[in-house]
Amino acid sequence: MRVSVVLRREERGEMWRCGGLRWGVEGPGFVWEGPRGSVVRPLVYGSDVGFRVVGERACVGARGNGCPVGAVVPGRRTQARCGECARLDRLHSVAADGAVDDPRVYRVYLAWFGCGLVKVGITREERGSARLMEQGAVAFSWVGRGPLMAARRSEEVLRAALGVPDRVPYAVKRGVRARLPGVEERAGEVAALHARAVGVVGWPDSLERVACDVVDHGRVFGLEGLPEARGVVSELVDGGVVGGRLVAAAGPDLHLEGAGGGVVVVDTRLMGGWGFEAAQGVGEVSVPVRSVVVPGVQDGLF
């Protein structure tokens, strides 16, 4: 078996900080910042993944600048920023409508996460499908392209006309990921919604409609035969260890199979701001875990 641990064995004893999960056409990789600079560690399905949490969780700052007060961030927060740095980070973001004069071309997309779970969104054309993989979209199709404000307007029009949201909670995505229909069925659902979308009245004149071409991420996410997850890590704690065999990844989530055969999901957004040391992926999970919410099934703690 090829082994590709999150941090290599020779790096034990060195403290690193996670720079996030990076998606590319070849799959996911971890960005790490440490004593040897910034490195990317590819993640390979079937490989062992293991790390130990060290110290306190520090605010990562905003827009390339460190946190001015060195704030400590709660472990359950998916964004590793204090309130002030989070506000500064969103100040010029597209999501918060803080970049209305952006001259770049944007694309409008329909993203599919499961039966009946579709959202409308926009992303910069130059990013390609990276944004869709970051969100864990199992399938998607472009539907339009043009200036930022025209794309934003069409996003609102389509959301209202199609009755779909601008976001799908990750808890919902995790609950259906192991129960997905086949590639053809999910492509058909996206294509049907695309046909409705291009027929909607009220598109901005400056937005070009894009023909349907469904892209499926099932293979790159490793979803074929994915077992149900028994739980999801709710927070990281100092000294806690997470380890297991990587069986799938989607969006920020890693699906790790432990020594007992059970699968635990790690939302890597929880890793920002922590220090880490390498640990062998032997199936140990010694951090708080909560149950995965499956739509239609009552949630419960274990």
N, C-alpha and C positions, 0 to 999 in steps of 0.2 A: 504494500500500500504506500502511495506517496504521502508523506507527512508534511503539512504546511501549517505549523502552529502560528497563532497570532503574533507571538514574539518568539524568536529562536532560542534554543537552549543556551547558546553561548552568551545570550543577553540577560541571563538570570543575574539578579543582583543589581542590574541597572534599572533606573526608574524612567519610564516613558509616559507620554501623554497621548491620548487618542485624538487624532485630528478628523475623525469621522470615517464613515464607510463610503467609498468611491465606487461608482458603477461605470462600467464600460461595456463594449460589445462582447468582450471575452468573459465578463462576469464581475463579481465584487472583489474589492481589495480594501484593506485597512490602511489609512494614513496614520503614521506614528511620528511623533516628534520627541527626540531624546538627545542623549549625549553625543550621538553620531550624526545629528542633523535630522532632516525629515526623510522618511522612507515609506514606500508603499509595499505592503505584504499581500500578495494575491491570496485569495481564499479558494480552496479547492474542495469540491464536494467529496465526501468520503475521508477527508483529512481530519486530524485531531486539532482542536482549538482549545487553548487554555490560557487563563491569565489570573493574576492575584491583584486585588485592589489595595492601594497604598495611600495612607494619609487622609487629608480632607479634600472635599470637592470645591475647587476654586472657580470663580467666575472667569470665563474666557475672554471677557472684554467685548468690544464692538468695532466692527469695520477696520480690523487690523491693529487696533489699539488695546493695550491692556486695561484691565479694570482699575480705575484710579484709587479705589479704596480697598482693593484686594478682598472683595466680598467672598464669603462662603455660601455655596448654593445648596439647597436641600437635595437629598439623594433621589427623591421621587420626581423631580422636575425633569421633563424631557429636554428642555433648553437649558444649557449650562451658563446662564447669564443672570445677573442680578436685575432688579426691576429697572434701574437707570440705564444699564448697558443694553437691555432688551429694547427699551424705548429708543435709544440712539441707533441701534441696529436697524430698526424698522423705519427710521426717519426718511430714508431715501429708497425704500424698497418698493418694487412694483406691486407686491401684494397689498401694501398699505396705501396705494395710489400716491406714493411720494416721489415718483419719477415720471411725471406726465410728459416731460420734454425728451424722453429717450428716443433717439432717431432710428434705432435698430428695428429690423423686421421681426414681428412676433407671429406665432402660430396658435390657432385655436384647436383644441383636441377634445375627443371623447375618450375617456379612460374607463375601462371595465375591470372590476375587482371580483365579481361574482354575479350570479343570477339576480338581475334587478338592481345591482349595485354599480351605478354608472355616475360619473361626474363630468362636468364641463370645466375646462381650464385653459390657461394660456402659458406659453413659454417662449423664450427667445429662439428664433429659428436656428441660430448658430449652435445651440445646445443639443439639437437633434432629439433623440429619445431619452437622453439622460434623466430629464426631469420625470419622465414616466416611470423609469426604473427606480428612481429614488422614492417615488410614492408607492411602489409595489403594484403598479397597474399590470394585471395579467395579460390584457390585450388593449389595444388602442387604435384609433385612426385619427389622422389630421382631418380637419373639416374646413379650415380657412387660414389665410395668411394676409398680413398687412401691417399698417402702423399700430403702435401700442394702443392708443385710445380707441381706434376702430376695433381692435381685437378685444379690448376690455368691454366695449359696448356690445359686441356680438355675444360675448360670454354671458352677459346679463340677459340679453334677449333670448338666447337659446335655453338658458336655465329656466326662465319663466315659461317658455313655450313647450319645452319637453318635460317639465316637471322633475328635473334632476338637480341635485345640490352642487355646490362648489367645493365640497369636501366630503369624504367618507372616513369616519373615525378608524384608526388603526385597530382598535379592539374588534370592530366589525370585520375588517379585512382578515384578521387572524382567525376569526371564528368560522370562516367559510373556505379557507385556503386549502384544506385537505378534502373538501367536498365539491370540487369544481367539475363541471361537465367537460366534455371533450373539446378539442381545438375547434372543430367545425361548428359546434353549437355556440360557443362563445363568439366566434367570428360572425356567425349569423346574427347574433343579438346586436353586435356593434354595427354591422352593415345596415340592419333595419333602422337603428336609431340615426345613423348617418343620413339615410334617405329622408327621414323626417326632418332632420336638421337643415339640409340644403333647401328644403321647401318652405322654411319658415319665412314669413314676411317681416321686414324691418331690419334686414342686414345693412350695415353701413356701406355706402357705395365704394369706399376705398378698400374694402376687404374682399379679397379674391377667394372664391370657393375652391376647395381642394377635393379632388376625387377620392372616393373611399379606397383605402388600401390598408387592411387590418394587419397589424403587427402583433405577434403573440410572443410573450416572454416566458411561457411555461418551461421551455428547455433551459434558458439562461438562469431562471430561478431555481431549477431543480425540483419542480413540482410533481413530476410523474411519480405516482405511487407514494406521495407524501403521507406519512402517518399522522393521525390526530395528535396535537400537542396536549400534554397533560397540564401544562402551566406556562406562565410567562413571568420573567423576572420583574418584580415591582420596584426594586431599588438596589443599588450597590452600597456596600458598607466597607469600612476599613478592615482589611484582613480577609475579606470574603474572596472565595475562589469560584470561578465559573469554568467548567471544562466539559468537553464532549466531542462527539464526531459530528462534523457539519454535514447535514443531510439536505438542507435547502436554505435559501436566503431570498428575501423579497423586500424591497424598500429598505428600511433601516433594520429589519428583523433577521436574526440568525436562528435557524432551527437546529438545535443540538441534541443528539441522541446520547443518553447516558449509559452507564454500565448496566443498569437494569432494563434497558430497552425503551424507557420512556423518553419523550421528546419535550424539551423546555425551550421556549422562545426567549431570545435576548434582544430587547430593543436597544440598539447601539447608540441611540440618542442619549440614553442614560449614562453613557461612558464619558461624555465630554466633561472636562474639568478635573477628572480623577487622575492620579498617578497609577501606573501599572508595572508589575513585574511579570516575567514569563513563568508559566506553570504548565506542567504536562496535562494534556487533555485526557483525563482518566475517568471522566463521567461524574466528577464531583461538582455539586452546586451547593455552596454554603452561604447563599444570599437569600433574602426574602423572595418568595415565589407566590403568585396568586393564580387562581384558575383562569382558564381561557373561556371567554364568553362565547357560546355557540348560539346563534339566533334560534329562538324557539325552545331553548333549553335553559332552565333556571340556573343562575350562577350560584356558586358556593365556594367557600374557602376549604382548604385542605391542609 
